Amino acid sequence: MTGQTRREQVSFDSAGVACAGILYHPAEPAPGRQPCVVMAHGFTGTMDRLSHYAQRFADAGLTVLTFDYRNFGASGGQPRQLVDIAGQQADWHAAIRFARSRDDIDPDRIALWGSSLGGGHVLTVAADDQRIAAAVAQIPWLGDWRTTRDKLRSLADPSTRKLAVAAVRDAWRAWRGRAPLLVKVVGQPGQAAMFTDPSVRRALNVNDSEDTLWRNEFAPRAVFSLARYAPGSVVDRITVPVLVCAAEQDQEIPFEYVRKVAARNPRIELRGYPGRHWEVYRGGESYERVVADQLVFLRGHLGW
């Protein structure tokens, strides 16, 4: 059925910014208006990096809308490669409005799916939109879990120090109205980069970037807003069913921290999987289990 799935390029407005998206239509949709999953990636991620998830869901009979955040990929917005937390939340709400406006989509059977930073956005948006049917938050960013001692200890790492310096310089450039000072998202140990663990490079296929919208660079001023962003603080307000898929050996977002946050709301179902943060994305046992569990959850709440 994979080859019969139809992809439709779409665009929608988000507070004056044109966001690009792709609608995946199942090959054999059920009669009537269709349930839909709205999907977006995590930190600097682009929609083409989620095509393997979207295709699996479409093959199972779901309509899927993936989209790029403002400033990234095929979407508009300036400056490029800047992670805008508030802007990305606005993009989520705009994507949902677009899906609800379609004649072929059931506005009351829309679910959200986000990973990492996108998983945090899913929780934040679900807390504000009680019309959402369900939400899937994969390895979600919930906020900075580190103690003050942990934060100070991290400054011993050369990459952390260089990233901090770059963030200050980039923030100064923003204040002066100048173009961002871009640094790598994934770099080598000792470089100014968001991630320097070699396992990240392997998992994300950083060297294979010619056929993707993703770029291995970002404006480091974003680390200041990211440090203040705590989606875990809103889970008590969520009234829709949520599936949280977490990695049990995650060093970016510790599993026990995710468990503690999820336990605050009985509407949240937590599933743990072996491996680290990046190992659930593609291939291997964890990925297959994650997709299977997500499909069971979505089928139970969207009923297609």
C-alpha positions, 0 to 999 in steps of 0.5 A: 500500500505504501506506493499508493499513498498520495502526498499533497503539498499544502500551505497555511498562514500562521500569524502572517508566516507561510508554513509549508506542509504535506498531507498524506492521504491513505490509499483506501480511506474509509467513507466520509471525513477522515481522522487526521494526525498533525505531526511536527519535529523537534529541535531544528527538525524538518518535516521530511525527517518524519516521512517514515512515521507519516508513511507508516500512519498513512499506510495504516489508514490515517490522514497525516499532516506534517509541517515545517516550523517558521524559519525552518525547511520549506516554511517562511519566516526570518531569521532562518534557523532560529528556534522561536518557541512562541512562534512554533506554538502558534504554528501548531495552532495554525496547523490544527485550524488548517486541518479543521478547515478541510472538507475531507478531515473530521474536525473532531478527530484530530490528534497531535504527534510531536517528538522531543521539543515537538513533544513538549509543544504537543503537551502545551497545545493540548492543554490549551485546546480541549477539542483535540481528540488525543496526543502523542508526545515522543521523548518530550522535552518537559523542561530543564530537569538539572539541579544548580549543581548539575548546571555548574558541572556542565560548564566544565565541558568545553562544548557547553562553554563555547555554546554559552559564549556563542549564545551571548554573542548571538543575542547581542547580534539580535539586539543590534539587528544583525543576522544570527551567528549560526553554530552546529546543531550536531558537532564534534566534542569540543565544538560549539554545538547543541549536541556532541555525543557521537551517537547523535551523529549516527542516529540522525545521519548528519553526514547524509544531508543532501536530500533533506530540508534539515540543516545542521545549524541554528541560532544559539540565542535559542538556548535562553528561551529553551532553558525557560520553556517547561511544558511539564508545568502544564500537564495538570491542565490536559484533559485529553488522552495522551501517550508519552513514549520515553527512552529508558536510558535517555540522557537528555530527558531522564526517564524517571523525570518523565515518569514523575511528570506523567504521574501527575495526570491520570489521562497520561499513559507512559510507555518506556522503551530500551535505548537512549533519546535518539534510538527511537527514531528509526530502525531497530526494536524500539522504533518498531515497538514505538510505532506499533504502540502509537498506532494502537493508541491512535486507533483507540481514540480516533476510531478509523 
